[in-house]
Amino acid sequence: MLKAIIHSVSPLIGRCELTFIEREPIDLELAIRQHHDYCAMLERHGAAVIRLTGNESYPDSCFVEDTAIVLDEIAIMCSPGVESRRGEVALIERELSKHKETVHISLPSTIEGGDVLKVGKTIFVGESKRTNAKGIEDLRRLTGGFRYKVVSVETRGSLHLKSAVTSIDDETLLVNKDWIDVEPLRGFRLVHTPASEPWSANVLRVNNAVCVQSSFPETAELIENIHGPIDVIDTSELRKAEGSLTCMSILF
């Protein structure tokens, strides 16, 4: 059964790390309600949600994806690219170790799960402000024995790779071509985000469902035409913390 690790919204989320957007006031109660709706969406599509607390002192702690890369074979604990997030990893490892063997990427290597997109046996990794070349090389080393192909992708306009590209299915990628180098994505069908919705490339696959943020109606219609029925969810308050759909859960 598909499992989803989530972490509660920190009361300090207003102090979150920001890179590509301006800081705005975050309504904590609304952010918590939207996070609750997100968890309900995961359950609606067949995921068993594992709810964690304990990292509330870290403003970004609800964005659990950045702490680990979970494959069928192992869970790779990440080395976050900003110091303020490094303390989050231990709690997530304690939970993941109940389900998988865990291994580590450590400083000076940096890597965050938001930069890692697995599609079949291909793992795309964004070289970004949070993930460096050494982190990518360590990931390649740790996964080599499992026959994954690790492909580095240059990012230039987004915090993480998955802010600019995610998968609709194992053959189709939704991509903002202005934010990454699309050349490494050759061999996949590329669907481009509408020009009016540059932040819409992050969608979440949960079993057979594709979930889309409600702020992007053109993208929702585009994906519905390709995939069929979709699930639309409002995460607008969490987006003020540079959060996206994929970053609020670890699915395995």
SVG drawing of the C-alpha trace seen along z (x, -y; Angstrom):
<svg xmlns="http://www.w3.org/2000/svg" viewBox="-13 -40 45 43">
<polyline fill="none" stroke="black" stroke-width="0.4" points="0.0,0.0 1.2,-3.5 2.4,-5.4 2.8,-9.1 4.9,-10.7 3.7,-14.3 4.7,-16.7 2.4,-19.3 2.7,-22.9 5.1,-24.8 3.8,-27.8 7.0,-29.5 6.2,-29.0 6.2,-32.8 10.0,-32.7 10.5,-30.1 13.4,-30.2 12.6,-32.1 14.6,-32.3 12.5,-33.3 9.4,-35.0 8.9,-38.0 7.8,-37.4 4.1,-37.8 2.2,-37.4 1.0,-33.8 -2.3,-33.0 -1.3,-30.1 -4.9,-28.9 -5.5,-28.8 -2.2,-27.1 -3.1,-24.4 -6.5,-23.9 -5.0,-23.7 -2.5,-21.2 -5.3,-19.1 -7.1,-19.2 -3.9,-18.0 -3.7,-15.0 -7.3,-14.2 -6.5,-14.3 -3.7,-11.7 -6.1,-9.5 -8.8,-9.9 -6.5,-8.4 -5.4,-5.4 -2.4,-6.6 -1.9,-5.6 -0.9,-8.9 1.8,-8.8 1.5,-12.1 4.6,-13.3 5.2,-16.1 8.4,-17.0 10.1,-19.4 7.8,-22.4 10.8,-24.5 11.9,-24.4 9.8,-26.8 9.9,-24.7 9.2,-21.4 6.0,-20.6 8.0,-20.4 9.2,-17.0 10.1,-15.9 13.4,-17.7 14.7,-15.5 14.8,-12.1 14.8,-10.4 12.9,-7.1 13.3,-4.4 12.0,-0.9 15.3,0.4 16.5,-2.2 15.8,-5.6 18.5,-8.2 18.7,-10.8 19.4,-14.2 21.9,-16.9 19.9,-20.1 21.4,-23.1 20.5,-25.6 21.7,-25.2 18.3,-26.0 16.8,-22.8 19.5,-20.3 18.0,-19.4 14.8,-18.2 16.4,-15.0 16.8,-13.0 13.1,-12.8 12.2,-11.7 14.9,-9.1 13.5,-7.6 10.2,-7.0 11.7,-5.9 14.0,-3.4 10.9,-1.4 10.2,-0.8 13.5,-0.9 17.3,-0.7 18.6,-4.2 21.8,-5.6 23.1,-9.2 24.4,-12.0 26.5,-14.3 28.3,-17.7 30.0,-19.1 27.6,-17.4 24.1,-19.0 21.0,-17.6 17.3,-18.1 14.4,-15.8 12.6,-18.6 15.4,-18.5 14.9,-14.8 12.3,-13.5 12.1,-9.7 10.4,-8.5 10.7,-4.8 14.4,-3.9 15.5,-7.4 16.3,-9.9 16.5,-13.5 18.3,-15.7 18.4,-19.5 21.7,-21.3 20.3,-24.2 20.8,-26.6 20.1,-23.7 21.7,-20.7 25.3,-20.7 27.3,-18.6 28.9,-16.6 25.4,-15.7 24.4,-14.5 27.5,-12.4 26.8,-10.9 23.3,-10.0 24.6,-8.4 27.0,-6.3 24.4,-5.2 21.9,-4.2 24.3,-2.7 23.9,0.8 20.1,0.7 20.4,-0.2 19.0,-3.7 20.1,-6.3 20.9,-9.6 20.6,-12.6 21.7,-16.1 19.5,-19.0 20.5,-22.7 17.9,-24.8 17.8,-28.5 14.4,-30.0 13.1,-28.0 14.0,-26.8 13.9,-23.1 13.8,-21.0 10.3,-19.9 9.1,-23.5 9.8,-23.4 9.1,-19.8 7.0,-16.8 5.5,-13.7 2.0,-13.3 2.7,-9.6 5.9,-7.6 6.1,-8.9 4.8,-12.5 6.4,-15.4 4.9,-18.8 7.6,-21.4 8.3,-25.1 11.0,-25.3 12.1,-28.8 13.3,-27.5 15.4,-24.4 17.4,-23.0 15.0,-20.7 17.7,-18.9 18.3,-16.2 14.5,-15.4 14.8,-14.0 12.9,-10.8 9.9,-11.9 6.8,-13.7 7.0,-17.2 3.9,-19.2 4.6,-22.9 3.0,-25.0 0.8,-27.9 2.7,-31.2 0.3,-32.8 0.9,-30.0 4.7,-29.6 4.4,-28.2 2.1,-25.4 4.6,-22.7 4.4,-21.0 1.7,-18.3 1.5,-15.3 0.8,-11.7 -0.9,-9.7 -1.5,-6.1 -3.6,-6.7 -4.6,-10.3 -2.9,-13.5 -3.4,-16.4 -3.2,-20.0 -3.1,-23.3 -6.4,-25.3 -4.6,-28.5 -3.8,-27.2 -7.0,-26.5 -5.4,-26.5 -2.9,-23.8 -5.7,-21.8 -7.6,-21.8 -4.5,-20.9 -3.7,-17.9 -7.3,-16.8 -7.3,-16.6 -4.2,-14.3 -4.9,-12.3 -8.6,-12.3 -10.1,-13.3 -7.8,-15.2 -8.0,-16.3 -7.8,-20.1 -6.6,-21.4 -6.0,-24.8 -2.6,-25.3 -2.3,-29.0 -1.3,-29.9 1.5,-27.3 2.7,-28.6 3.6,-31.8 6.3,-29.7 7.5,-28.5 5.8,-25.2 4.4,-23.0 2.3,-19.8 5.1,-17.3 7.1,-18.9 4.6,-18.3 4.8,-14.5 7.2,-11.6 5.4,-8.9 6.7,-5.3"/>
</svg>
